Every structure is written in C-alpha cells, then in structure tokens.
Amino acid sequence: MLASSFIRRRRVVHQAAPLVAVEREVLLECGEGVRLQCLVSSPAHSNGRPVVLLHGWEGSAESLYVLSLAQRLFARGFEVVRLNLRDHGETHHLNRGLFHSCLLPEVVAAVRALQGFFPDHALQLVGFSLGGNFVLRVAAQAREAGLNLARVIAVSPVLDPHVTMAMLQRGMPGYERYFVRKWLRSLRRKQAAWPDSYDFRALKRMRDLKQMTAELVRHYTEFASLDDYLNGYAITGERLAQLATPAHILTSLDDPIIPVADLAHIAWPPSLAVTLTRYGGHCGFFENFRGPTWLERRVMMLLGALDAAPAAPQDGEEVNAGGVR
C-alpha cells in the first residue's frame, strides 16, 4: 500500500517527468480489428535495449509502480514501453469487446508488433500481478508465436485465479471493495464509450467480486462457466512446462492475495527461477519513501541495469529450494 500511496506519488511523478516528456503514443494492431495502446519513451542516450512493462488488473501505464520503474530504466538508457491492456487507462473506446483475462492472443500480437519497432534487439518483459501472469503466458508461447524474448520478469503474478479471488473476498478488510470500486468505474467508462453495446446497471448493484465476474463471463465471453474462465488463465499445472525464455518470478510469503502454496502447483522448467522473500506484500517490496524500492533494484539488476543484487527486503530472507532463489 505504501509503495503506491499518494505520499510517494509527487516524488515519482516529478522524477518521471523526462520519461513522460518524450513519450509517444503507439496503437498496436493486434488482429481482428483489435488495437492496444502503448507509450514508448526513447532516451537521448539509448542503450538500444527495449523493456516492455505491463500493469496489473485495473492498473495502467500511468500506475505509480509502472511509472517508478519506468523512469529508473529510462534514466539508465533503456527504451521503455508501457503497454495498456484492453480497457485499461484511457483506452475503453479503442475496442468494442470487453476486456477479460483470457485475451492472451492480442497481448501476444502486441508483443509481436513491438518487435517491429526494435528489430535488432530481443524484448524484455516485466509484468505486475495480472500483468505478470500475462507475460509468463506470453513467454510460454514465445517459440510457437515466433517471439524474440530475452527475459521475462513476473512480479507477484496471479498463479491460480480461483485462489486469488477467494483471497480477495476473505482477505484484508477493504481489499475487495477497493477492486470492485475500480472495476465499476472502468465499466462505466466502457458503457459511455459503447452505449449501444453495454448496459451494466444490474451489475452496479452487486458488490460481490465473484458474482460480478460470473455475470460478465456469462454475458460477454465464450466460456460456459466461471470455473472454465478462471481455469483459462491459470498458470498452474502444465501451463509453463514449455517455457524456454529465461523467466523470473518475484513474490513474497506475506502476499495477501497470492498464497505461496500455489507455487507448488506450477511447472518448473529449467528456464524458470523464483525469488521468494519473507516480506514484500503484493507488488510492494517497499523500504522507504526516498529511494527505489527493493523490487525496482532487483528488477533492474535482472535486466542488467545494476551490477549487484540487493539484499532481501527489510528483515526478509531468500528461500532456496530447487528453483527458488
């Protein structure tokens, strides 16, 4: 919570001003008329190495955690791409269809389109929460999709959506209400952009995340049931078995919505490493208000922007067990 709080926002926005000043909007053609928006920032003294950042559910390219990491990478000479998922940020008008978490083909297509902007360099992908889930699924399909990826990093990725939804509903007080409020605001924007296609009045009376999801799945997706839909973007089981791209999961024991026990249910190909810390919360890994978070320093080290790995956050420890570092 502190890592994304208003207390930190002013400093991050000020530091990100050079990144934002040179950003250019690019609409990526993703097939079947789908367009996704990204914001591309190229530093004056570029090292030529592109990094694509992908936010979490109901976040955006403007989310504080995205901006903070983006500006630090930009200052180190990286070409920084902040990609918006469908119906995130100010993009509800771009596509008639409604966002859901199984829209993997259009994200794969967006990454393929971005390769055309950087033909001489492999892409590195960093995703947060649901965005971390997406980048791992993209990487698992990289070979058959013809993607040139150097590395993917997933921060607190959603592993089993059934479990995450349950944790949201019975977890910290206010957590479910926070996401429901953000989701309803997004749905209002979608209805305003496409008034002939959507009427969410009945949905607005609901305050139960599971009930809302089931209603939207029933009316606006091809899935027969809520379980089918949630299984559609789970990365447990053999979903990552074909992962060949070097990949790293960063997650914590105290994440309130991604239980560490779910790690036991994913495939562990040789290309996958996991850093598990004692503390960090969900996409937080916060230390102080002035400098970079532990997470930002670790991601930058993995991307080759820093020479040495930071110590585990606060009084945390890194657990070693098989592929876990």
Secondary structure, DSSP 4 states (H G I P E B T S, - for coil): -GGGSHHHHHHHHHHTHHHHHH-EEEEEE-STT-EEEEEEE--TT--S-EEEEE--TT--TT-HHHHHHHHHHHHTT-EEEEEPPTTSSS-TTT-SSPP-TT-HHHHHHHHHHHHTTSTTS-EEEEEETHHHHHHHHHHHTHHHHT--EEEEEEES----HHHHHHHHHHSSTTHHHHHHHHHHHHHHHHHHH-TTT---HHHHT---HHHHHHHHHHHHSS-SSHHHHHHHT---BTTTTT--S-EEEEEETT-SSS-GGGGGGB---TTEEEEEESS-TTTT----SSS--HHHHHHHHHTTSSSSPPPPSTT-----BTTB-
